[in-house]
Structures are given as structure tokens and as C-alpha cells.
């Protein structure tokens, strides 16, 4: 596992915290990583992103085998229901609107025994995977020019991108917030230096590339090495 997060100039200028949150957890057979990007216009989006990461990480590991046997729409509904339940509980306790805790949400659940991977993406994060020294897109980010679905959207479950893929030949998988992948691409094509860093799993070099660029938005990524998936949990 490798992760990186840096606040963008927008939040630094307003003396606000980075509103991206990430989580990585594992047990004997399953590993999961989650990334949530708090909506900047929402008052408690950073807290909402942290809640989403914690809730989904625990839910994926607790119900991992069952989730692989469910159809994708059932799974999407279950994930969103878990997040909104806990967000509403927090909102009620703090006397705020649930919309104040809105975030995007992307996650991966990897089954090391059967070499399969469940992915879920709501919003404008990007999920990629490497295979045979190539980098492939698993889930494209949603078009966010007019806004995108987030955890508190009424149609979140139906708009999420979700599926199960064969991970037999995959080497690694990565989730990037929109602030990160915007810096990785130029004219809708991933920059060669970025691609080679991801494929070779030289994430320190990728961090250096991102730090050299002008970051207007919070910039985060989290990766999982499927060849050696078991490492220390992070939250």
C-alpha cells in the first residue's frame, strides 16, 4: 500500500484543511482501500469524507464474501445506505443538514484467494490498474462540470460505477481524487512520466511529480500492490 495527499491552493488560501480522506484495511483474505473527496462547498465535507472511508472500509471487510455474490445494484445500494445512515446520525447529533457532509466515494475490495476485485466509484475519482506493464482505466471519473453525484445525492446508488473484474494478471490498483488525476493528464492523455511511475510502482517519484505541479485542488491517491497486498492498515 502507498498513499499521498496534499492540500490544494484553494484550501491553503482559505486556511482550511485538506478534505480528502483515505483508508486501507485488510484481513486474512481480503484487502480494501477507500478514497473520499469532500465537497468544498459543504461545511463539514472533510468530516463526511472521513466517516465515509471508515464506514465503507469496515463494511467491505465484514461482508466481503456476500458482496461478491450480490448483483451490482444491490451492492451499490448497500454501500450508499451504510454511508447515509452514519452521515445522518452525525448530522442529527450536530444539528446540521446531511448535505453538509457530502463527498465523493471510491473503493476497491480485493479477494486474494480467488484473484477478483470489486470496484465502486461515485463522483469524479479515477480508478486505474496495471497489467503487463500497461496502465488501464477501471472506472472513469464522472463529468463534474455541472456537478456530480455524491454520497448524499438521492440517486447516488443508481449513478455509481460498480463491477467485479478478474484480477489474475493485475499487478496493482490505484484510486485518485480529481485533484490528482487532473495533474496526471494532459489533453486527455496520461503523461508518460506519470504512467511509467505507476506501472513501475515508483510512487515516490509520482509524489515528486505531483508536488512540482500547481495544485489548485486537494490532491490524493492510494494504491494497492496485488502481488503483495498485505501491509499495515492506515486510516
C-alpha positions in Angstrom: 0.0 0.0 0.0 1.1 3.5 -0.8 -0.7 6.8 -0.3 -0.2 10.5 -0.8 -2.3 13.6 0.0 -1.6 17.3 -0.2 -3.9 20.3 0.2 -4.6 22.4 -2.8 -4.1 26.2 -3.0 -7.8 26.8 -2.6 -7.8 25.4 0.9 -4.4 26.7 1.8 -5.5 30.2 0.8 -8.6 30.0 3.0 -6.7 28.3 5.8 -8.8 25.2 5.5 -7.8 21.6 5.9 -7.4 19.0 3.2 -10.8 17.5 2.7 -9.7 14.2 1.1 -9.8 11.1 3.2 -8.3 7.6 2.7 -8.4 4.3 4.3 -6.7 0.9 3.8 -7.7 -2.2 5.8 -7.2 -6.0 5.5 -7.8 -9.4 7.0 -6.6 -12.8 6.1 -8.1 -13.0 2.6 -9.4 -9.5 1.7 -7.9 -6.1 1.3 -9.8 -2.8 0.8 -8.9 0.7 0.1 -11.2 3.7 0.1 -10.9 7.4 -1.0 -13.4 10.1 -0.4 -13.2 13.7 -1.6 -15.2 16.2 0.5 -17.2 18.7 -1.5 -15.6 22.0 -0.9 -18.8 24.0 -0.8 -20.2 21.8 2.1 -19.4 23.0 5.6 -18.4 19.6 7.1 -17.3 17.8 4.0 -14.0 16.8 5.4 -15.6 15.1 8.3 -18.1 13.5 6.0 -15.3 12.1 3.9 -13.6 10.6 6.9 -16.9 9.0 8.0 -17.5 7.5 4.6 -14.0 6.0 4.5 -14.3 4.4 7.9 -17.8 3.1 7.4 -17.1 1.6 4.0 -13.8 0.0 4.9 -15.4 -1.8 7.8 -18.5 -2.8 5.8 -16.5 -4.2 2.9 -14.3 -6.4 5.1 -17.2 -7.5 7.3 -19.4 -8.5 4.3 -16.8 -9.3 1.7 -17.9 -12.7 0.7 -21.6 -11.8 0.5 -20.8 -8.6 -1.5 -19.1 -10.7 -4.3 -22.3 -12.8 -4.6 -24.7 -9.9 -4.8 -25.7 -8.2 -8.0 -24.0 -4.8 -8.5 -27.1 -2.7 -7.9 -27.8 -4.4 -4.6 -24.1 -3.8 -3.6 -24.3 -0.1 -4.6 -27.5 0.3 -2.6 -26.0 -1.4 0.4 -22.8 0.8 0.3 -24.7 4.1 -0.1 -27.2 3.1 2.6 -24.4 2.4 5.1 -22.8 5.8 4.4 -26.0 7.9 4.5 -27.1 6.1 7.7 -24.0 7.2 9.6 -23.9 10.7 8.0 -27.5 11.3 9.0 -26.7 10.1 12.5 -23.8 12.5 12.7 -25.8 15.4 11.2 -28.7 14.9 13.6 -26.3 14.8 16.6 -24.6 18.0 15.5 -27.8 19.6 14.3 -26.7 20.1 10.7 -28.0 19.1 7.3 -26.8 15.8 5.9 -25.8 17.6 2.7 -23.1 19.4 4.8 -21.2 16.1 4.9 -21.2 15.4 1.2 -18.2 13.7 -0.5 -17.4 11.5 -3.5 -16.6 7.9 -2.8 -14.4 5.3 -4.5 -13.3 1.9 -3.2 -11.8 -1.4 -4.1 -12.2 -4.8 -2.4 -9.6 -7.4 -3.4 -10.1 -11.1 -2.8 -6.6 -12.7 -2.8 -7.9 -16.3 -2.8 -9.9 -16.0 -6.0 -8.0 -13.1 -7.6 -11.0 -11.0 -8.1 -11.7 -7.3 -7.4 -14.9 -5.4 -6.6 -14.7 -1.7 -7.5 -17.2 1.1 -6.8 -16.9 4.8 -7.8 -19.3 7.6 -7.1 -18.3 11.0 -8.3 -15.2 12.2 -10.1 -12.4 10.0 -8.7 -10.4 7.7 -11.0 -9.6 4.0 -10.5 -6.8 2.5 -12.6 -5.0 -0.8 -12.6 -1.7 -2.1 -14.0 -1.3 -5.2 -16.1 1.6 -6.5 -18.2 3.5 -3.1 -17.8 0.4 -1.2 -19.0 -2.0 1.1 -17.2 -5.7 0.6 -17.7 -8.7 2.6 -16.5 -11.1 0.5 -14.3 -13.6 3.3 -13.6 -13.7 6.6 -15.4 -14.5 9.8 -13.4 -17.9 11.3 -13.9 -18.2 14.6 -15.8 -18.2 17.2 -13.0 -18.6 20.4 -15.0 -22.2 20.7 -13.8 -21.7 18.9 -10.5 -21.6 15.1 -9.9 -23.3 12.6 -7.7 -22.0 12.4 -4.1 -22.8 10.4 -1.1 -25.9 12.4 -0.2 -27.4 12.6 -3.7 -30.8 10.9 -3.9 -29.8 8.9 -7.0 -26.3 8.0 -5.8 -26.8 4.3 -5.9 -28.1 4.3 -9.5 -25.3 6.6 -10.7 -22.4 4.8 -9.2 -20.0 2.8 -11.3 -19.6 -0.7 -9.9 -18.4 -4.1 -11.1 -16.3 -7.2 -10.4 -13.2 -7.9 -12.5 -10.8 -10.7 -12.8 -7.6 -9.6 -11.1 -5.5 -12.7 -12.0 -3.0 -10.7 -14.1 -3.2 -7.3 -12.4 -0.2 -6.0 -10.6 -1.6 -3.0 -8.7 -4.6 -0.8 -8.5 -4.9 2.9 -7.7 -7.6 5.4 -6.7 -7.0 9.1 -7.5 -9.0 12.1 -6.4 -9.9 14.6 -9.1 -7.2 16.9 -7.9 -4.6 14.2 -8.5 -5.7 12.8 -11.9 -6.2 16.3 -13.3 -2.4 16.8 -12.7 -1.6 13.4 -14.2 -3.3 14.1 -17.6 -2.6 16.5 -20.4 -5.0 16.8 -23.3 -7.0 13.7 -22.1 -3.8 11.6 -22.1 -1.8 10.4 -19.1 1.6 12.0 -19.1 4.4 9.5 -19.8 6.3 10.3 -16.7 3.2 9.6 -14.6 2.4 6.4 -16.5 5.9 5.0 -16.1 5.9 5.8 -12.4 2.6 4.0 -11.9 3.5 0.9 -14.0 6.9 0.5 -12.3 5.2 1.3 -8.9 7.7 4.0 -8.1 5.2 6.1 -6.1 7.8 8.3 -4.5 8.7 9.6 -8.0 4.9 10.1 -8.7 4.6 12.1 -5.5 7.5 14.3 -6.6 5.9 14.9 -9.9 2.6 15.9 -8.3 4.3 18.2 -5.7 6.1 20.1 -8.5 2.8 20.9 -10.2 0.4 23.7 -9.2 -2.3 22.1 -7.1 -5.5 24.2 -7.1 -7.5 21.3 -5.5 -6.7 18.8 -2.8 -4.5 16.1 -4.5 -4.6 12.4 -3.2 -4.0 8.9 -4.3 -3.9 5.5 -2.7 -2.5 2.3 -4.2 -2.6 -1.4 -3.5 0.0 -3.9 -4.7 -1.8 -7.0 -5.6 1.3 -9.1 -5.7 1.9 -8.3 -2.0 -1.4 -6.9 -0.8 -0.9 -7.3 3.0 0.6 -4.3 4.7 -0.1 -2.1 7.7 -3.6 -0.6 7.9 -4.0 3.1 7.5 -6.8 5.5 8.4 
